[in-house]
Amino acid sequence: MAENSNPLLAGSALPFGLPDYDAILPEHYLPAFRAAFAAHRDEIAAITGNAAAPTFENTMEALERSGEALDRVARTFYTVSSADATPEIQAIDEELAPLMSAHRDSVQLDAELYARVRALAEQADTLGLTPEQRYLIERHHREMTLAGAALDPASKERLTAINQRLSSLTTTFEKNLLADTNDLAVFFDDARELDGLSDAELSAAGQAAADRGQPGRFAVTLTLFTGHPYLAVLTDRESRRRLMAASRARGIRGGANDNREVLLEIVRLRARRAAILGFPSHAAYVTADETAGSPEAVHDLLRRLAAPAARNARREAEKLQRIIDEGDDRFELAAHDWAFYTEQVRIAEYDIDTSAMRPWFEAERVLQDGVFRAASELYGLRFPERHDLHAYHPDARVFQVDEADGTPLGLFVLDLYARDTKRGGAWMNSIVAQAGLRGDAPVVVNNLNVAKPAGGLPTLLTLDQVTTLFHEFGHALHGLFATVTYPHFAGTSVCRDFVEFPSQVNEMWILWPEILASYARHVETNEPLPEDLVERLRATGSFNQGFATSEYLAAAWLDQAWHSLSEADAAAVTSVEEFEARALADIGLDDPAVPPRYSSTYFAHIFSGGYSAGYYSYIWSEVLDADTVEWFRENGGPTRTAGARFRARLLAVGGSKDPLEAYRDFRGREARIEPLLQRRGLTG
């Protein structure tokens, strides 16, 4: 294919560099990647072939300018491969994975490039650099060293082979998970089996069955995490059992989509790579470049929280069991009962029925008058929708983001609805990342997986989905606000155990009085959520936190357990189920009524995403988050003054500054853990 006929290589003439997805076909991707790989290799060769002594300009700045075409093509493709992975796109992804890995290694492990970067690192004190320039050298040197650039050629060859194999395996893991998730959609013949769902949810289930060639039936598709939201409202216990069983069966029932051998090989190869790089485990390798610093620091935090969380979960289970025992049919509390009977306790103790609140959470109103409103109050932003711009799927909407004075900042793409070609969960990514060196403005995407109702019915969100929308938009703001010079620091390019901090802070506006009053209005009557209900809702801040904290910590511990194995220990593991059981027993979170938020065979965060040995980052970041929420409350809430400080000192710096240094600059001190313990009910 001629380069001038490939829209990926020609660049985009659309505002903010939004790719022209209408013109891009699947057959354009691989040729564009090959051309971009070649161009990047030539750019690196020009740096290493320069006979002049290394300077910041001829080495670091040249390195940051290199790979622009590859960056553009990769961001365009990986946005689609995660959100609209048709069979054609999946085939490209599988072919591309080892090619991308090999190319990345060819740069990171380049001995001549590393020598130039190392020379600059050694003389950084004498070069008269800006703080951002100095930190850029430090980061590149650190990352190349950790990647293995200082190793001998034979070791580098082994690393490259491992990395290519890992890239293929993680792609296979995600492909298997998507296929098994779709295959395990639970079908029902009678609407009575789904008693408790809203009309819109029942409509979505009917449409899902029709889309699968079974009109007249109902299909409930699975979410990424273990506990499906419908478990809280389905009155039929057998329906709940079937839904939970399907969720937990993913990747572990034999056949083509079984992920057990895939993940075992991933674990073994990661441990082997760590050994080559001089680390005792993959967790040690990962945390060496995170704010945590070591697996021991992570383990200490998780163990400190696990015992009180498990204790609180047992107390919660006793309450649930009492309600069950008072009913006509007595049985022992099981995992598929927890959410349903938790709602009964919530009603009894707080007079709150969260399922009955859904009419107050109509999706468009939550977006416009909640998520966007909070950002307007804090930062003065405006969000006109750009109906003239098209993203990669008809459901993905494009909004321009403008500053208070009308200056365009970037684009925001919202892809709200679930579909069979979209991976599970919710996430943010950048199609274009801000970088002053390249003159790029940000284009960021939020993906969720909300069931799309049929027949034009309104989309009514659960409170959890409202939380997710606010959370992911916190990531979007991080990407939109970055004001950095170098692409390496763009947007959310920060330590993995810091990246969740801004998104978790953004959740605080959900129940902030003026924000809540703006968006939480009944879809039919426009009545606000009753104030007495709001007060009761705020009073439930630590309600069910024993369960919530335990299921999260169980998953975080599984991640650490898998990735703290030495090469020899990883080779000795042959049973995924037995390993999980031992790991959960080790930390005291082996309660069958409280399964991990993700079991290993569908733990996409760590086996196909970027969170390997890093899933602890949510609770690690929550220490900073809870402390920051306290600061906002002390400083008037969503004011422009407070927003300006948070934006300038944390969000705008991207990855151009040590994250904990940025936090101290914002807060004026180190974060305290006490607000987190209080929030999670772990103080007593």
Buried (B, 14 or more C-beta within 10 A) or exposed (E): EEEEEBBBBEEBEBBBBBBBBEEBEBEBBBBBBBBBBEBBBEBBBEBBEBEEEBBBEBBBBBBBBBBBBBBBBBBBBBBBBBBBBEEEBBBBBBBBBBBBBBBBBBBBBBEEBBBBBBBBBEEBEEEEBEEBBBBBBBBBBBBBBBBBBBBEEEBBEBBBBBBBBBBBBBBBBBBBBBBBBBBBBBBBEEEEBBEBBBEBBBBBBBBBBBBBEBEEBBBBBBBBBBBBBBBBBBEBBEBBBBBBEBBBBBBBBEEEBBBBEBBBBBBBBBBBBBBBBEBBBBBBBBBBBBBBEEBEBBBEBBBEBBEBBBBBBBEBBEBBBEBBEEEEEEEEBBBBBBBBBBBBBBBEEBEBBBBEBBBBBBBEBBBBBBBBBBBBBBBBBBBEEBEEBBBBBEBBBBBBBBEEEEEBBBBBBBBBBBBBBBBBBBBBBBBBBBBBBBEBBBBBBBBBBBBBBBEEBBBBBBBEBBBBBBBBBBBBBBBBBBBBBBBBBBBBBBBBBBBBBBBBBBBBBBBBEEBBBBBBBBBEEEEBBEEEBBEBBEEBEBBBBBBBBBBBBBBBBBBBBBBBBBBEEBBEBEEBEEBBEEBBEEBBBBBEBBBBBBBBBBBBBBBBBEBBBBBBBBBBBBBBBBBBBBBBEEEEBBEBEBBBBBBBBBBBBBBBBBBBEBBBBBBEEEBBBEBBBBBBBBEE
